């Protein structure tokens, strides 16, 4: 007779353990504590942040909020645990590298399809191929590689330094500016081009946009995903193939002996606090699957940066409504049903 209560106690204990395990396996989204995202200033980061937040809120019942601040401040907050997610990580800063090394955060997912984010030297498509609709003839039909650039220096003439072309670099202090400075040495471009630094990212965009709108030749550094890539058609100038040894000399601004290498494609990830990863496996599972094609995101963020300045949440909902087959593969069936209903 004493065995029956014992069995009951065992059954109750097993059920309790199962409930605890289930609670740990489920996301924390049922709690009043919101998942805190870093606020990001550039359009692609804002789009990805809005996309993941919308799916978590409408599909999984999560509460979320965005905390704004400088990149350094929000990355520090992520490492310290004050934030849980930092979307579109390029893994370039010491703060993030040390956070990963110390086990405070992990970089999860691969947000951009088809090989990752790209960077390099570009010209408008009409410079190489012309534009019959605008009555523009190709002014540099043979411009294919960085080795071809010196012979076209007059086409991209610098207004201030006669006899040289102008290359529009990143603003001073940006990581890409330092890399391009080293590439100028590696490609021996100093004698034929002025390495012109834009004052801000907006100034770089304005210079490129102004030239394109007027159908003028312009040579510049840029990256994808980015709004300009969705708004205009550019041709990337081919650099020497990626070489790990040479890339190390290009990354190091102190290196005096520099050899040629293209910039490797970057994997765009989501920085997540280790605590969130341990407590919310379904959130991790979602982020591991989120992936958007470059042409899709460039077109989306071009609308965000356009004259009408369409908000990220509006562009996000348009994307979700137009691409159910894409995002339904990222989420659980229950979350897909809830999100579908929310989008009606």
KEKE-3310 file (N, C-alpha, C; in steps of 0.2 Angstrom, whole numbers, plus 5000, padded with zeros to 4 digits):
npx = (5004:5010:5018:5010:5008:5021:5025:5016:5022:5034:5030:5024:5036:5043:5035:5036:5049:5049:5041:5050:5060:5054:5051:5063:5067:5059:5056:5060:5049:5037:5038:5038:5049:5058:5066:5081:5087:5101:5101:5103:5112:5113:5104:5103:5106:5096:5085:5086:5086:5073:5066:5069:5064:5050:5046:5049:5040:5027:5026:5031:5027:5035:5042:5050:5063:5072:5088:5096:5112:5129:5140:5151:5146:5134:5139:5147:5138:5131:5141:5142:5130:5119:5112:5104:5104:5113:5111:5117:5131:5148:5159:5171:5176:5187:5180:5169:5177:5184:5174:5168:5179:5180:5169:5157:5148:5141:5143:5130:5122:5120:5117:5116:5113:5121:5136:5139:5143:5150:5164:5173:5181:5172:5162:5150:5138:5136:5148:5156:5148:5140:5124:5110:5097:5099:5107:5120:5137:5149:5162:5174:5176:5185:5189:5192:5200:5210:5222:5220:5216:5225:5227:5215:5214:5212:5199:5193:5196:5204:5198:5207:5220:5230:5232:5230:5218:5203:5199:5186:5186:5182:5176:5188:5196:5187:5186:5187:5193:5206:5210:5209:5219:5230:5228:5230:5244:5248:5243:5249:5244:5245:5253:5245:5232:5222:5219:5205:5196:5180:5170:5160:5149:5138:5142:5150:5140:5132:5141:5143:5130:5126:5135:5131:5117:5119:5125:5139:5157:5163:5173:5174:5175:5164:5151:5141:5128:5119:5110:5113:5117:5105:5098:5105:5115:5130:5147:5159:5176:5189:5199:5216:5216:5210:5221:5228:5240:5244:5233:5234:5244:5237:5227:5234:5238:5250:5259:5273:5277:5268:5257:5246:5229:5212:5198:5191:5175:5162:5155:5139:5132:5123:5125:5124:5120:5128:5120:5107:5107:5109:5097:5086:5083:5075:5074:5088:5088:5079:5087:5098:5093:5089:5090:5094:5093:5106:5101:5088:5088:5095:5086:5076:5081:5084:5073:5071:5080:5077:5068:5056:5058:5054:5049:5058:5050:5039:5044:5049:5037:5031:5041:5039:5025:5027:5035:5032:5036:5049:5052:5044:5051:5060:5055:5045:5031:5020:5023:5024:5010:5004:5011:5007:4994:4995:4999:4989)
npy = (4994:5006:5008:5015:5029:5032:5030:5039:5051:5050:5051:5064:5071:5068:5074:5087:5090:5089:5099:5110:5108:5110:5123:5129:5126:5133:5150:5165:5173:5174:5181:5197:5204:5212:5208:5215:5225:5232:5249:5253:5263:5262:5258:5245:5237:5242:5237:5223:5222:5226:5217:5204:5208:5210:5197:5190:5196:5196:5182:5174:5180:5188:5202:5216:5229:5243:5250:5264:5272:5275:5265:5259:5261:5253:5240:5238:5237:5225:5215:5216:5212:5220:5222:5211:5207:5212:5217:5213:5211:5215:5211:5218:5226:5229:5227:5218:5207:5204:5201:5190:5181:5181:5174:5180:5184:5178:5176:5174:5165:5169:5182:5187:5181:5171:5172:5182:5199:5212:5222:5235:5243:5254:5260:5269:5260:5265:5271:5261:5253:5262:5271:5270:5275:5286:5293:5292:5288:5275:5279:5273:5259:5249:5248:5237:5231:5235:5238:5244:5257:5268:5273:5279:5291:5304:5304:5303:5316:5325:5339:5348:5343:5344:5334:5322:5308:5307:5297:5292:5289:5281:5290:5298:5288:5278:5260:5255:5265:5265:5253:5255:5265:5257:5248:5257:5259:5246:5244:5253:5266:5279:5289:5292:5295:5305:5302:5304:5309:5307:5318:5313:5299:5302:5312:5305:5297:5307:5313:5303:5300:5313:5313:5302:5305:5316:5310:5309:5303:5294:5288:5276:5270:5257:5247:5232:5224:5240:5255:5263:5254:5247:5257:5262:5257:5249:5245:5234:5236:5225:5217:5211:5193:5187:5185:5178:5181:5193:5200:5202:5212:5222:5225:5230:5245:5249:5242:5243:5236:5231:5220:5215:5212:5207:5212:5201:5193:5197:5189:5192:5193:5190:5197:5190:5189:5177:5172:5174:5165:5153:5152:5154:5144:5143:5156:5157:5147:5153:5165:5159:5154:5165:5173:5184:5188:5198:5207:5208:5214:5226:5232:5234:5242:5253:5260:5264:5274:5283:5297:5297:5291:5279:5270:5258:5248:5248:5244:5231:5224:5224:5216:5204:5201:5199:5188:5175:5162:5162:5167:5158:5146:5149:5149:5141:5130:5135:5148:5153:5152:5162:5173:5175:5177:5189:5198:5200)
npz = (5000:5003:4992:4982:4985:4984:4971:4966:4970:4963:4950:4950:4953:4941:4932:4936:4933:4919:4916:4920:4911:4899:4901:4900:4888:4880:4873:4882:4880:4886:4897:4906:4904:4892:4877:4873:4860:4851:4845:4828:4816:4802:4787:4782:4794:4802:4795:4796:4810:4813:4806:4813:4825:4823:4819:4831:4840:4834:4830:4840:4852:4859:4869:4864:4864:4858:4861:4860:4855:4854:4843:4850:4863:4863:4859:4870:4880:4876:4878:4891:4895:4897:4885:4874:4860:4845:4830:4813:4814:4809:4814:4817:4827:4842:4854:4851:4847:4859:4867:4862:4863:4877:4880:4883:4873:4858:4840:4829:4816:4798:4789:4776:4760:4747:4748:4757:4763:4753:4748:4740:4725:4715:4700:4691:4682:4669:4665:4661:4652:4646:4643:4635:4636:4643:4635:4636:4632:4634:4644:4648:4643:4644:4657:4669:4679:4694:4689:4677:4681:4682:4668:4666:4673:4670:4666:4679:4684:4697:4706:4713:4713:4700:4686:4692:4696:4705:4719:4729:4745:4761:4775:4786:4798:4798:4797:4784:4777:4782:4777:4763:4761:4763:4752:4742:4742:4740:4727:4720:4717:4721:4714:4703:4708:4718:4735:4741:4756:4762:4772:4780:4781:4775:4767:4758:4751:4746:4737:4728:4723:4718:4706:4699:4696:4688:4677:4677:4677:4691:4704:4717:4734:4740:4748:4750:4759:4755:4754:4742:4733:4730:4724:4713:4698:4698:4694:4699:4701:4697:4709:4713:4717:4733:4746:4759:4767:4761:4764:4778:4779:4773:4782:4792:4797:4800:4793:4782:4771:4759:4751:4736:4738:4737:4747:4758:4757:4769:4783:4789:4805:4820:4835:4850:4867:4878:4889:4884:4873:4880:4887:4878:4866:4855:4850:4846:4836:4827:4823:4817:4805:4798:4783:4769:4752:4743:4733:4736:4749:4747:4738:4747:4757:4750:4748:4761:4762:4752:4744:4750:4762:4769:4783:4793:4799:4791:4778:4782:4785:4772:4766:4772:4769:4756:4754:4760:4758:4760:4774:4781:4782:4792:4804:4818:4815:4822:4825:4812:4809:4818:4814:4801:4802:4809:4799:4791)
capx = (5000:5015:5021:5006:5010:5028:5024:5013:5027:5039:5026:5024:5043:5045:5031:5039:5056:5047:5039:5056:5064:5050:5052:5070:5068:5055:5059:5058:5045:5031:5039:5037:5056:5059:5073:5084:5091:5105:5099:5109:5111:5113:5098:5103:5105:5089:5080:5087:5083:5065:5064:5069:5059:5043:5045:5049:5034:5021:5026:5033:5024:5040:5042:5056:5064:5078:5091:5100:5118:5135:5142:5155:5142:5129:5143:5149:5132:5130:5146:5141:5123:5113:5108:5104:5105:5116:5110:5121:5138:5153:5165:5177:5179:5190:5175:5166:5182:5186:5168:5168:5185:5179:5163:5152:5144:5143:5140:5126:5118:5123:5111:5116:5114:5126:5143:5141:5144:5156:5167:5178:5181:5166:5161:5143:5138:5136:5155:5159:5144:5135:5117:5107:5091:5101:5111:5127:5141:5154:5168:5179:5174:5190:5190:5190:5204:5214:5228:5218:5214:5230:5226:5209:5215:5210:5192:5190:5201:5203:5197:5212:5227:5230:5236:5228:5211:5200:5196:5182:5188:5178:5178:5194:5195:5183:5190:5188:5197:5213:5211:5210:5225:5235:5227:5233:5251:5249:5241:5253:5239:5247:5255:5239:5225:5221:5215:5201:5192:5174:5170:5155:5146:5132:5145:5152:5134:5130:5146:5142:5123:5127:5138:5126:5111:5121:5128:5146:5161:5165:5177:5173:5174:5158:5150:5134:5122:5119:5105:5115:5117:5098:5096:5109:5118:5137:5152:5165:5183:5192:5206:5219:5212:5211:5227:5228:5246:5244:5227:5236:5247:5233:5223:5238:5240:5257:5263:5276:5278:5261:5256:5239:5224:5205:5194:5187:5168:5161:5149:5135:5130:5119:5129:5119:5123:5128:5114:5101:5108:5108:5090:5081:5086:5071:5077:5094:5086:5077:5092:5102:5090:5087:5095:5091:5098:5108:5097:5082:5089:5097:5080:5072:5084:5085:5067:5071:5085:5074:5065:5050:5061:5050:5051:5060:5044:5034:5048:5049:5030:5031:5045:5036:5020:5029:5040:5030:5039:5056:5052:5041:5057:5065:5051:5041:5024:5015:5025:5022:5003:5003:5014:5003:4988:4996:5001:4983)
capy = (5000:5012:5010:5019:5036:5033:5031:5046:5056:5050:5054:5071:5074:5068:5079:5094:5091:5090:5106:5114:5107:5113:5131:5131:5125:5138:5157:5169:5178:5175:5185:5204:5206:5212:5207:5222:5226:5238:5253:5253:5269:5262:5256:5237:5235:5244:5232:5216:5223:5227:5210:5200:5210:5209:5190:5188:5199:5193:5175:5171:5183:5191:5209:5219:5236:5245:5254:5268:5274:5274:5258:5257:5260:5247:5234:5237:5235:5218:5211:5216:5208:5225:5221:5204:5206:5217:5214:5215:5212:5214:5208:5222:5230:5225:5226:5212:5202:5202:5198:5183:5177:5180:5169:5184:5184:5173:5178:5169:5166:5171:5186:5188:5175:5172:5173:5187:5206:5213:5228:5236:5250:5254:5265:5268:5255:5269:5272:5255:5250:5267:5271:5272:5278:5293:5296:5292:5283:5272:5283:5268:5253:5244:5248:5231:5230:5241:5239:5249:5263:5274:5276:5283:5296:5310:5304:5305:5321:5329:5347:5352:5341:5343:5328:5316:5307:5307:5291:5294:5285:5282:5296:5297:5285:5272:5254:5254:5271:5263:5247:5258:5268:5252:5246:5262:5257:5239:5244:5259:5271:5286:5293:5293:5296:5308:5297:5309:5306:5311:5321:5309:5294:5305:5316:5301:5296:5313:5314:5298:5301:5319:5312:5298:5309:5320:5305:5310:5298:5294:5282:5277:5264:5256:5240:5229:5228:5247:5258:5265:5248:5246:5263:5263:5251:5250:5240:5233:5235:5218:5218:5204:5188:5187:5182:5179:5184:5200:5204:5204:5218:5228:5226:5233:5252:5251:5238:5247:5232:5229:5217:5216:5207:5210:5212:5195:5194:5197:5185:5196:5189:5193:5197:5188:5187:5170:5171:5173:5159:5147:5152:5154:5141:5145:5163:5156:5144:5158:5169:5155:5153:5171:5175:5187:5189:5205:5211:5209:5219:5232:5236:5236:5248:5259:5264:5268:5280:5287:5303:5296:5289:5274:5268:5251:5243:5247:5240:5225:5221:5223:5210:5198:5199:5197:5182:5170:5155:5163:5167:5152:5141:5151:5149:5135:5131:5139:5155:5155:5153:5168:5179:5175:5181:5196:5202:5201)
capz = (5000:5003:4985:4978:4986:4982:4964:4964:4971:4958:4944:4951:4952:4934:4928:4937:4929:4912:4915:4920:4905:4894:4902:4898:4880:4877:4873:4888:4877:4890:4903:4905:4903:4885:4873:4871:4854:4850:4840:4823:4812:4795:4784:4782:4801:4804:4792:4799:4817:4812:4803:4818:4831:4821:4819:4838:4843:4831:4829:4846:4858:4863:4870:4863:4864:4855:4865:4855:4858:4849:4842:4855:4869:4863:4859:4877:4884:4874:4881:4899:4897:4897:4879:4872:4853:4841:4823:4808:4816:4804:4818:4816:4833:4848:4859:4850:4847:4866:4870:4859:4866:4884:4881:4885:4867:4852:4834:4827:4810:4792:4787:4769:4756:4741:4749:4762:4762:4748:4748:4735:4721:4710:4696:4689:4676:4662:4664:4657:4647:4643:4645:4629:4638:4645:4629:4639:4629:4638:4644:4650:4641:4645:4664:4672:4685:4697:4684:4672:4683:4680:4661:4666:4679:4667:4666:4685:4686:4703:4705:4716:4712:4693:4684:4695:4696:4712:4722:4735:4750:4767:4780:4790:4804:4797:4796:4777:4775:4783:4772:4756:4762:4762:4746:4737:4742:4736:4720:4717:4714:4724:4709:4698:4710:4725:4740:4744:4761:4763:4779:4783:4777:4771:4762:4752:4748:4742:4731:4723:4720:4713:4700:4695:4694:4682:4672:4677:4680:4698:4706:4724:4738:4743:4751:4750:4757:4756:4750:4736:4729:4728:4720:4707:4696:4698:4691:4704:4698:4700:4712:4714:4721:4740:4748:4767:4769:4759:4767:4784:4778:4771:4788:4797:4795:4802:4789:4777:4765:4758:4744:4734:4740:4738:4753:4758:4759:4777:4785:4793:4810:4825:4841:4855:4874:4880:4893:4880:4870:4885:4890:4873:4860:4849:4847:4842:4830:4822:4820:4813:4799:4794:4777:4764:4746:4743:4729:4740:4755:4744:4736:4752:4761:4745:4749:4767:4761:4747:4746:4755:4769:4771:4789:4793:4800:4785:4773:4785:4784:4765:4764:4775:4765:4749:4754:4765:4757:4763:4781:4785:4783:4797:4810:4819:4812:4826:4824:4806:4809:4821:4810:4795:4805:4811:4793:4787)
cpx = (5004:5018:5017:5008:5017:5028:5021:5018:5032:5036:5026:5031:5045:5041:5034:5045:5054:5045:5045:5060:5061:5051:5058:5071:5064:5058:5056:5052:5038:5032:5038:5044:5057:5066:5075:5089:5095:5102:5105:5107:5110:5107:5098:5102:5099:5084:5080:5085:5076:5063:5063:5064:5052:5042:5044:5042:5028:5020:5027:5030:5029:5039:5049:5057:5071:5081:5096:5107:5123:5136:5146:5151:5137:5133:5145:5144:5130:5134:5144:5134:5118:5109:5109:5106:5108:5116:5115:5128:5143:5159:5171:5180:5182:5185:5171:5171:5183:5180:5167:5173:5184:5173:5157:5146:5146:5140:5137:5123:5123:5118:5111:5118:5120:5133:5144:5142:5150:5158:5172:5177:5175:5166:5153:5143:5139:5144:5158:5155:5139:5128:5113:5101:5093:5105:5118:5131:5146:5160:5175:5177:5179:5192:5188:5194:5207:5220:5226:5216:5219:5229:5219:5209:5212:5202:5189:5195:5199:5203:5203:5219:5227:5234:5234:5220:5209:5197:5193:5183:5182:5180:5184:5192:5191:5188:5192:5193:5205:5215:5213:5216:5231:5234:5231:5241:5252:5248:5245:5249:5241:5249:5250:5233:5226:5217:5211:5196:5186:5173:5165:5153:5141:5136:5147:5146:5132:5134:5144:5135:5123:5130:5134:5120:5113:5125:5136:5150:5163:5168:5177:5174:5167:5157:5143:5133:5122:5113:5107:5115:5110:5096:5099:5112:5126:5141:5157:5171:5186:5199:5209:5215:5214:5217:5228:5234:5246:5238:5229:5240:5243:5228:5227:5240:5247:5262:5266:5276:5271:5260:5248:5235:5217:5203:5190:5179:5167:5155:5145:5131:5125:5123:5124:5123:5123:5122:5108:5102:5107:5100:5085:5083:5081:5072:5083:5092:5083:5082:5097:5100:5089:5092:5091:5096:5100:5104:5090:5083:5091:5091:5076:5074:5085:5078:5067:5075:5082:5071:5060:5052:5056:5053:5053:5054:5040:5038:5048:5042:5029:5035:5041:5030:5021:5033:5038:5034:5047:5056:5049:5046:5061:5061:5047:5034:5019:5017:5023:5014:5001:5005:5010:4996:4989:4997:4995:4980)
cpy = (5006:5013:5014:5027:5037:5034:5037:5052:5056:5053:5061:5075:5074:5073:5086:5095:5092:5097:5111:5114:5111:5121:5133:5131:5131:5145:5160:5174:5179:5179:5193:5207:5206:5210:5213:5222:5232:5242:5254:5259:5268:5257:5248:5234:5237:5239:5226:5217:5222:5220:5205:5201:5208:5201:5187:5190:5196:5185:5171:5174:5187:5199:5211:5226:5237:5251:5258:5270:5273:5267:5256:5256:5254:5241:5233:5234:5227:5214:5211:5213:5213:5224:5214:5203:5213:5214:5217:5216:5210:5211:5211:5225:5226:5223:5219:5206:5199:5199:5191:5178:5176:5176:5173:5184:5179:5177:5173:5170:5168:5175:5187:5182:5176:5174:5179:5194:5207:5220:5229:5243:5249:5260:5264:5264:5259:5271:5267:5253:5255:5266:5274:5276:5285:5296:5296:5286:5281:5276:5279:5261:5247:5244:5242:5230:5236:5243:5244:5256:5269:5277:5280:5289:5302:5310:5305:5311:5324:5336:5351:5350:5339:5337:5321:5315:5307:5300:5293:5288:5285:5288:5294:5294:5278:5266:5254:5260:5268:5257:5250:5262:5263:5249:5251:5261:5251:5239:5250:5264:5278:5291:5295:5296:5300:5303:5302:5306:5311:5313:5316:5304:5297:5309:5311:5299:5301:5314:5309:5299:5307:5317:5307:5301:5313:5316:5306:5304:5299:5288:5282:5270:5263:5248:5238:5224:5235:5250:5260:5260:5246:5251:5264:5257:5253:5244:5240:5232:5229:5220:5211:5199:5189:5183:5183:5183:5191:5204:5206:5210:5224:5230:5230:5240:5253:5247:5243:5243:5229:5226:5216:5210:5211:5209:5205:5197:5193:5193:5190:5192:5193:5192:5195:5187:5180:5168:5170:5166:5153:5147:5152:5151:5142:5151:5162:5152:5148:5162:5165:5154:5159:5173:5178:5188:5196:5209:5213:5215:5226:5236:5238:5242:5254:5263:5267:5274:5284:5293:5303:5294:5284:5270:5260:5246:5242:5243:5232:5221:5220:5217:5204:5196:5196:5190:5177:5163:5156:5162:5161:5146:5143:5149:5142:5136:5135:5146:5157:5156:5160:5174:5180:5179:5188:5201:5203:5209)
cpz = (5000:4997:4981:4979:4983:4974:4962:4965:4966:4952:4944:4950:4945:4930:4929:4933:4922:4911:4915:4914:4899:4895:4899:4891:4877:4877:4880:4886:4881:4896:4901:4904:4895:4883:4871:4865:4854:4844:4835:4818:4805:4793:4785:4789:4804:4801:4795:4807:4817:4810:4809:4824:4829:4821:4826:4841:4840:4831:4836:4853:4862:4864:4868:4863:4861:4860:4860:4859:4852:4848:4847:4862:4869:4862:4866:4881:4882:4878:4889:4900:4897:4891:4877:4865:4850:4834:4818:4811:4810:4808:4817:4822:4838:4853:4858:4850:4854:4869:4868:4863:4873:4885:4883:4879:4862:4846:4830:4820:4804:4788:4780:4765:4750:4743:4754:4759:4758:4749:4742:4731:4716:4706:4693:4683:4669:4660:4659:4651:4644:4645:4640:4631:4640:4640:4632:4635:4635:4638:4646:4649:4643:4653:4667:4678:4688:4692:4679:4674:4681:4673:4661:4671:4676:4667:4673:4688:4693:4702:4708:4715:4704:4691:4687:4695:4704:4714:4728:4740:4756:4771:4784:4796:4803:4795:4788:4774:4776:4779:4765:4756:4760:4755:4740:4737:4738:4729:4716:4714:4716:4719:4704:4701:4717:4729:4744:4750:4762:4770:4783:4778:4772:4765:4756:4748:4743:4736:4726:4719:4716:4706:4696:4692:4688:4677:4672:4679:4687:4700:4714:4727:4740:4745:4749:4755:4759:4752:4743:4731:4726:4723:4713:4704:4695:4696:4696:4700:4701:4703:4712:4718:4729:4742:4755:4769:4767:4763:4774:4784:4776:4777:4793:4795:4796:4797:4783:4771:4764:4751:4743:4736:4740:4745:4753:4760:4767:4778:4790:4798:4815:4832:4847:4862:4875:4884:4889:4876:4874:4887:4884:4866:4854:4846:4843:4836:4825:4818:4816:4806:4795:4789:4772:4758:4745:4739:4732:4745:4752:4741:4741:4756:4756:4746:4756:4767:4756:4749:4751:4762:4772:4778:4789:4794:4795:4779:4775:4783:4776:4763:4766:4771:4758:4749:4760:4764:4760:4770:4785:4786:4789:4804:4812:4816:4816:4825:4817:4805:4812:4817:4804:4797:4806:4805:4789:4788)
residu = (UNK:UNK:UNK:UNK:UNK:UNK:UNK:UNK:UNK:UNK:UNK:UNK:UNK:UNK:UNK:UNK:UNK:UNK:UNK:UNK:UNK:UNK:UNK:UNK:UNK:UNK:UNK:UNK:UNK:UNK:UNK:UNK:UNK:UNK:UNK:UNK:UNK:UNK:UNK:UNK:UNK:UNK:UNK:UNK:UNK:UNK:UNK:UNK:UNK:UNK:UNK:UNK:UNK:UNK:UNK:UNK:UNK:UNK:UNK:UNK:UNK:UNK:UNK:UNK:UNK:UNK:UNK:UNK:UNK:UNK:UNK:UNK:UNK:UNK:UNK:UNK:UNK:UNK:UNK:UNK:UNK:UNK:UNK:UNK:UNK:UNK:UNK:UNK:UNK:UNK:UNK:UNK:UNK:UNK:UNK:UNK:UNK:UNK:UNK:UNK:UNK:UNK:UNK:UNK:UNK:UNK:UNK:UNK:UNK:UNK:UNK:UNK:UNK:UNK:UNK:UNK:UNK:UNK:UNK:UNK:UNK:UNK:UNK:UNK:UNK:UNK:UNK:UNK:UNK:UNK:UNK:UNK:UNK:UNK:UNK:UNK:UNK:UNK:UNK:UNK:UNK:UNK:UNK:UNK:UNK:UNK:UNK:UNK:UNK:UNK:UNK:UNK:UNK:UNK:UNK:UNK:UNK:UNK:UNK:UNK:UNK:UNK:UNK:UNK:UNK:UNK:UNK:UNK:UNK:UNK:UNK:UNK:UNK:UNK:UNK:UNK:UNK:UNK:UNK:UNK:UNK:UNK:UNK:UNK:UNK:UNK:UNK:UNK:UNK:UNK:UNK:UNK:UNK:UNK:UNK:UNK:UNK:UNK:UNK:UNK:UNK:UNK:UNK:UNK:UNK:UNK:UNK:UNK:UNK:UNK:UNK:UNK:UNK:UNK:UNK:UNK:UNK:UNK:UNK:UNK:UNK:UNK:UNK:UNK:UNK:UNK:UNK:UNK:UNK:UNK:UNK:UNK:UNK:UNK:UNK:UNK:UNK:UNK:UNK:UNK:UNK:UNK:UNK:UNK:UNK:UNK:UNK:UNK:UNK:UNK:UNK:UNK:UNK:UNK:UNK:UNK:UNK:UNK:UNK:UNK:UNK:UNK:UNK:UNK:UNK:UNK:UNK:UNK:UNK:UNK:UNK:UNK:UNK:UNK:UNK:UNK:UNK:UNK:UNK:UNK:UNK:UNK:UNK:UNK:UNK:UNK:UNK:UNK:UNK:UNK:UNK:UNK:UNK:UNK:UNK:UNK:UNK:UNK:UNK:UNK:UNK:UNK:UNK:UNK:UNK:UNK:UNK:UNK:UNK:UNK:UNK:UNK:UNK:UNK:UNK:UNK:UNK:UNK:UNK:UNK:UNK:UNK:UNK:UNK:UNK:UNK:UNK:UNK:UNK:UNK:UNK:UNK:UNK:UNK:UNK:UNK:UNK:UNK:UNK:UNK:UNK:UNK:UNK:UNK)
# end
